[in-house]
Amino acid sequence: MTPREPHIAEAPEKAEAEEGAPQGAPKPSVPVGEPEAPVGPTSTSEDQAAAEADHEQLLEADLEQLTAKAEKADEYLELAQRTRADFENYRKRAAREAAAAQERGITRLAKELLPAVDNLDRAVQAAAAVGADGGAGDNGTATLVSGIKLVHEDVIAALARAGIEGFSPVGEPFDPQVHEAVAQVPIEGAESGTVVEVYQRGYRLGEFVIRPARVVVAA
């Protein structure tokens, strides 16, 4: 009988525990088998480090792409600027060549016309000399002289519209760039090296001399 005494003693303790529990309270569950291990965090420090490394790689890749695009943009900008500069140079060169071609054409035409202009000059001078001698009293002669003068004026005006102007440098210092000396004679009262007479008027287009004036220079 002695070995069953501990079992008998445990029963009142169990009954007292059940009496002390509130009515309707769930009975404590008794764990069966081994206890469950505590659930730890899902991401470890190694996972975080790997994620940060991947993020840095993505940032570096994006930075490389942006750098490549910026370099391409700089190349395109440089190409556009160079193309624009080339076009401006071409436009200026084309304008200069067109102006030079126009001047050459005008100069060529003027050289063809100048002998006729010289003849008209001589005709006007001869008519003036005849009129001064009193030989132009005839109406027909006066009409002819007037017609020659009108033609002469029209031709000179046409040359002026093309930018060609004549010059007669009497009294100016001799300049070999624009004058051609046909004679050099001592003239009383004239300074040496001065143009004292013009045999043939000169013509120029702007700064370009189409034909120098043929002159007599004082010695």
C-alpha positions in Angstrom: 0.0 0.0 0.0 2.9 2.3 0.6 3.9 2.8 -3.0 0.5 4.3 -4.1 0.6 7.1 -1.5 2.3 9.7 -3.8 -0.5 9.1 -6.4 -3.1 9.7 -3.9 -1.4 12.9 -2.8 -1.3 14.3 -6.3 -5.0 14.0 -6.8 -6.1 16.6 -4.3 -3.6 19.1 -5.8 -5.0 18.5 -9.2 -8.5 18.9 -7.9 -7.6 22.2 -6.1 -6.1 23.5 -9.4 -9.2 22.7 -11.3 -11.5 24.2 -8.6 -9.4 27.5 -8.7 -9.7 27.9 -12.5 -12.5 30.1 -13.6 -15.6 28.6 -15.2 -15.4 28.3 -19.0 -11.7 29.1 -19.2 -9.8 26.9 -21.6 -7.7 24.2 -20.2 -4.0 24.7 -20.6 -2.7 22.6 -23.5 0.1 20.2 -22.6 2.9 20.3 -25.2 3.2 17.1 -27.1 6.7 16.0 -28.3 9.6 18.5 -28.6 9.0 22.3 -28.3 8.9 24.3 -31.5 12.0 26.5 -32.3 11.4 30.2 -32.3 10.8 31.8 -35.7 13.6 34.2 -36.6 13.7 37.2 -39.1 13.4 36.4 -42.8 16.3 38.5 -44.0 19.8 38.1 -42.6 22.7 40.5 -42.7 24.1 38.6 -45.7 20.9 39.1 -47.7 20.9 42.8 -47.0 24.5 43.1 -48.1 23.7 41.2 -51.3 20.7 43.5 -52.0 22.8 46.6 -51.4 25.4 45.2 -53.8 22.7 44.6 -56.5 21.4 48.1 -56.0 24.8 49.6 -56.4 25.4 47.7 -59.6 22.1 48.9 -61.0 23.0 52.5 -60.1 26.4 52.1 -61.7 24.8 50.7 -64.9 22.3 53.6 -65.0 25.2 56.1 -64.5 27.1 54.5 -67.3 24.1 54.7 -69.6 23.6 58.4 -68.7 27.2 59.1 -69.3 27.1 57.4 -72.7 24.0 59.4 -73.6 25.6 62.6 -72.5 28.7 61.9 -74.6 26.5 61.1 -77.6 24.7 64.4 -77.0 28.0 66.3 -76.9 29.0 64.6 -80.1 25.8 65.5 -81.8 26.1 69.1 -80.6 29.6 69.3 -81.8 28.6 67.9 -85.2 25.7 70.3 -85.5 28.0 73.3 -84.6 30.6 72.1 -87.1 28.0 71.6 -89.8 26.6 75.1 -89.1 30.0 76.7 -89.3 30.7 74.8 -92.5 27.4 76.0 -94.0 28.2 79.6 -92.9 31.6 79.4 -94.5 30.1 78.0 -97.7 27.4 80.7 -97.8 30.0 83.4 -97.4 32.3 81.9 -99.9 29.5 81.4 -102.4 28.4 85.1 -101.9 32.0 86.2 -102.5 32.4 84.1 -105.6 29.0 85.3 -106.9 30.1 88.9 -106.3 33.5 88.3 -107.9 31.8 86.7 -110.9 29.4 89.6 -111.3 32.3 92.1 -111.1 34.2 90.1 -113.7 31.2 90.1 -116.0 30.7 93.8 -115.5 34.4 94.5 -116.0 34.5 92.5 -119.2 31.4 94.3 -120.6 32.9 97.7 -119.6 36.1 96.9 -121.4 34.2 96.2 -124.5 32.1 99.4 -124.2 34.9 101.8 -123.2 36.3 102.2 -126.8 32.8 103.3 -127.9 32.6 105.7 -125.0 36.0 107.1 -125.9 34.7 107.7 -129.5 31.6 109.5 -128.1 33.9 111.6 -125.9 35.9 112.7 -129.0 32.7 113.3 -131.0 31.3 115.6 -128.2 34.6 117.4 -128.0 34.8 117.9 -131.7 31.2 119.1 -131.8 32.0 121.6 -129.0 35.0 122.8 -130.9 32.9 123.3 -134.1 30.3 125.2 -132.2 32.9 127.4 -130.7 34.2 128.3 -134.2 30.7 129.2 -135.3 30.4 126.3 -137.7 27.4 124.7 -136.1 24.8 127.1 -137.3 23.1 124.6 -139.5 20.1 123.0 -137.8 21.0 119.6 -139.0 24.4 119.8 -137.5 23.0 121.1 -134.2 20.6 118.2 -134.1 23.4 115.7 -134.8 25.5 117.2 -132.0 22.6 117.1 -129.6 21.9 113.4 -130.5 25.6 112.5 -129.9 25.5 114.2 -126.5 22.4 112.4 -125.5 23.8 109.0 -126.5 27.0 109.8 -124.6 25.1 110.7 -121.5 22.9 107.6 -121.7 26.0 105.3 -121.9 27.7 107.1 -119.0 24.5 106.7 -117.0 24.3 103.0 -117.8 27.8 102.5 -116.7 27.2 104.4 -113.5 24.1 102.1 -112.7 26.5 99.1 -113.0 28.8 100.7 -110.5 31.4 101.9 -113.1 32.6 105.5 -112.9 35.1 107.5 -114.9 37.7 109.7 -113.4 39.9 112.5 -114.8 42.7 113.2 -112.3 43.9 116.6 -113.5 45.8 118.4 -110.7 46.2 115.3 -108.6 49.6 113.7 -107.7 50.6 111.0 -110.0 49.7 107.5 -108.7 51.0 104.5 -110.7 48.2 102.4 -109.3 45.5 104.3 -111.1 47.4 106.5 -113.6 49.4 105.7 -116.7 51.9 108.3 -117.7 52.2 108.9 -121.5 54.6 111.8 -121.2 56.4 113.9 -118.6 57.0 117.5 -119.5 58.2 120.6 -117.6 55.2 122.9 -116.9 55.7 126.4 -115.5 53.8 126.8 -112.3 53.0 123.1 -111.9 54.5 121.0 -109.1 56.7 118.1 -110.2 54.8 114.8 -110.3 51.4 116.4 -110.8 49.0 115.4 -113.5 48.6 118.3 -115.9 46.7 116.8 -118.7 44.4 113.7 -119.3 44.6 112.0 -122.7 42.1 109.3 -121.8 39.8 109.1 -118.8 40.1 106.2 -116.5 37.3 103.9 -115.2 36.9 101.9 -112.1 34.4 99.6 -110.4 34.5 100.3 -106.7 38.1 100.0 -105.7 39.1 98.0 -108.8 40.6 99.9 -111.6 39.2 98.7 -114.9 41.4 101.1 -117.0 43.9 103.6 -115.6 43.8 107.1 -116.8 46.4 108.0 -119.4 47.9 111.3 -118.3 50.7 113.8 -118.8 52.8 114.5 -115.7 54.7 117.6 -114.9 58.5 117.1 -114.7 
